[in-house]
Amino acid sequence: MGALPVYDSIEIQSQSGIYKVEFDLSGVGQLFRHFPGDVHFIVDQELANLYGSELDQILTCEKTIKVIAEEGSKEISRVSPLIETLLKNGIRRQSTIVAIGGGVIQDIACFISTVLYRGVDWNFVPTTLLSQADSCIGSKSSINLGAFKNILGTFKPPKKIVISPEFLTSLERKEIQSGIGEIIKVHIIDGPESFDLLATEFDLFTNDMSVLSRYIERALKIKKKYIELDEFDKGIRNIFNYGHSFGHAIESATDFAVPHGIAVTIGMDMANNIAAWRGLLPSEHRDRMQPVLKANYSAYANVDVPLDGFIEALQRDKKNTVDKLVLIMPLGEKAEVQKVKMDNDLEFRNQCEKFLREMQA
Ligand SMILES: NC(=O)c1ccc[n+]([C@@H]2O[C@H](COP(=O)([O-])OP(=O)(O)OC[C@H]3O[C@@H](n4cnc5c(N)ncnc54)[C@H](O)[C@@H]3O)[C@@H](O)[C@H]2O)c1
């Protein structure tokens, strides 16, 4: 075996101090040593099934809680019993919560660590590509209240993030592609040069984990620049919603048949096309990005997205009204990703319909 690749640790400056992302290539079995002291683990149940022997020291701790990583687990009424269990297990204000899982486990652990005792430290071991390359930094938690998804939330970064790329080997392909969608997004935001470099290596993403891991590191370094400027998402960080307004509407209109990051990938292609059709983006930029975007969503290109449901979901987006939409699109000669206001009129509807029709062709 050759030498292991070296990844930089990444330090993030937040309002509550510096926190660090470390890459650990020594394997899932070595994770326990990162978390000494009075720790309470919250672990994705699926990982307990898949990595039972490697995570043995963690799973056999009396204070470890296993949680099923499904959207319903983020329901506020299902979070309170977890807090009760932590209390019964003796959690104190000086304890540390360690979350091991993807975005669902992250959201639950971050939320609890913000509200319990008005703040308990937490650490995070992200295990999906989406959480490793994107959500692990940025401080946010989102919890559901009935039909209102992600309506409750807090900002509290973990003290430490440990990324073990080995976890990616057990992910389903659709989960990998979902994470790749977010990696593509930050590279487009970083500018044409960054995206073009990604495009040259894109074909290796699904069969060379070392290439993919390098792009996790790159994606985090790009995101870091923005969250350090706007941790609380009041300004420039909004552009990270690129692909998301359309993506959320696709998820909603298809009853969540399309995984999040893949819906975002479709959303980026849709934003690029609408910008190009309106003369807001030179079409060469749209054409430059399209092959990579299409390749990432090809398995879902034939999904039926009902137009009425799609437009209604866009209107429900909290940034939008019935006749005005706030969208994020690459604009101008430099394809700079920016906020743009657009009329929710017949022209817009027709362009959405055209995109969805052509997507299936
Ligand atoms: N807080 C944030 O900043 C933020 C950002 C984006 C998304 N989210 C939230 O994250 C959630 C989605 O998270 P996600 O996409 O990371 O996935 P997830 O946590 O929903 O997990 C997806 C599936 O993969 C399984 N899994 C996790 N790690 C695995 C591994 N290594 N091998 C095999 N299976 C594994 C899980 O058990 C689950 O079945 C949504 O609820 C979304 O709202 C939060």
PDBQT file of the ligand as one rigid body, heavy atoms in Angstrom, charges set to zero:
ROOT
HETATM    1  N1  LIG A 401     -27.787  21.435   9.583  1.00  0.00    +0.000 N 
HETATM    2  C1  LIG A 401     -27.402  21.624   8.347  1.00  0.00    +0.000 C 
HETATM    3  O1  LIG A 401     -26.585  22.511   8.048  1.00  0.00    +0.000 OA
HETATM    4  C2  LIG A 401     -27.949  20.747   7.267  1.00  0.00    +0.000 A 
HETATM    5  C3  LIG A 401     -27.536  20.953   5.935  1.00  0.00    +0.000 A 
HETATM    6  C4  LIG A 401     -28.018  20.102   4.949  1.00  0.00    +0.000 A 
HETATM    7  C5  LIG A 401     -28.918  19.105   5.289  1.00  0.00    +0.000 A 
HETATM    8  N2  LIG A 401     -29.340  18.953   6.573  1.00  0.00    +0.000 N 
HETATM    9  C6  LIG A 401     -30.286  17.913   6.938  1.00  0.00    +0.000 C 
HETATM   10  O2  LIG A 401     -29.605  16.684   6.799  1.00  0.00    +0.000 OA
HETATM   11  C7  LIG A 401     -30.524  15.648   6.489  1.00  0.00    +0.000 C 
HETATM   12  C8  LIG A 401     -29.960  14.833   5.366  1.00  0.00    +0.000 C 
HETATM   13  O3  LIG A 401     -28.691  14.388   5.785  1.00  0.00    +0.000 OA
HETATM   14  P1  LIG A 401     -27.740  13.428   4.959  1.00  0.00    +0.000 P 
HETATM   15  O4  LIG A 401     -28.008  13.545   3.513  1.00  0.00    +0.000 OA
HETATM   16  O5  LIG A 401     -26.381  13.651   5.474  1.00  0.00    +0.000 OA
HETATM   17  O6  LIG A 401     -28.198  11.976   5.336  1.00  0.00    +0.000 OA
HETATM   18  P2  LIG A 401     -29.016  11.270   6.516  1.00  0.00    +0.000 P 
HETATM   19  O7  LIG A 401     -28.489  11.605   7.827  1.00  0.00    +0.000 OA
HETATM   20  O8  LIG A 401     -30.458  11.519   6.219  1.00  0.00    +0.000 OA
HETATM   21  O9  LIG A 401     -28.692   9.751   6.155  1.00  0.00    +0.000 OA
HETATM   22  C9  LIG A 401     -29.095   9.185   4.925  1.00  0.00    +0.000 C 
HETATM   23  C10 LIG A 401     -29.085   7.665   5.027  1.00  0.00    +0.000 C 
HETATM   24  O10 LIG A 401     -27.739   7.203   5.010  1.00  0.00    +0.000 OA
HETATM   25  C11 LIG A 401     -27.519   6.345   6.144  1.00  0.00    +0.000 C 
HETATM   26  N3  LIG A 401     -26.100   6.472   6.452  1.00  0.00    +0.000 N 
HETATM   27  C12 LIG A 401     -25.460   7.471   7.110  1.00  0.00    +0.000 A 
HETATM   28  N4  LIG A 401     -24.139   7.271   7.062  1.00  0.00    +0.000 NA
HETATM   29  C13 LIG A 401     -23.947   6.109   6.371  1.00  0.00    +0.000 A 
HETATM   30  C14 LIG A 401     -22.802   5.370   5.972  1.00  0.00    +0.000 A 
HETATM   31  N5  LIG A 401     -21.569   5.803   6.224  1.00  0.00    +0.000 N 
HETATM   32  N6  LIG A 401     -22.985   4.218   5.276  1.00  0.00    +0.000 NA
HETATM   33  C15 LIG A 401     -24.230   3.794   4.963  1.00  0.00    +0.000 A 
HETATM   34  N7  LIG A 401     -25.348   4.440   5.287  1.00  0.00    +0.000 NA
HETATM   35  C16 LIG A 401     -25.200   5.598   5.989  1.00  0.00    +0.000 A 
HETATM   36  C17 LIG A 401     -28.489   6.819   7.181  1.00  0.00    +0.000 C 
HETATM   37  O11 LIG A 401     -28.758   5.814   8.125  1.00  0.00    +0.000 OA
HETATM   38  C18 LIG A 401     -29.696   7.154   6.324  1.00  0.00    +0.000 C 
HETATM   39  O12 LIG A 401     -30.414   5.991   6.026  1.00  0.00    +0.000 OA
HETATM   40  C19 LIG A 401     -31.851  16.328   6.208  1.00  0.00    +0.000 C 
HETATM   41  O13 LIG A 401     -32.680  16.182   7.321  1.00  0.00    +0.000 OA
HETATM   42  C20 LIG A 401     -31.475  17.803   6.021  1.00  0.00    +0.000 C 
HETATM   43  O14 LIG A 401     -32.532  18.641   6.410  1.00  0.00    +0.000 OA
HETATM   44  C21 LIG A 401     -28.859  19.741   7.563  1.00  0.00    +0.000 A 
ENDROOT
TORSDOF 0
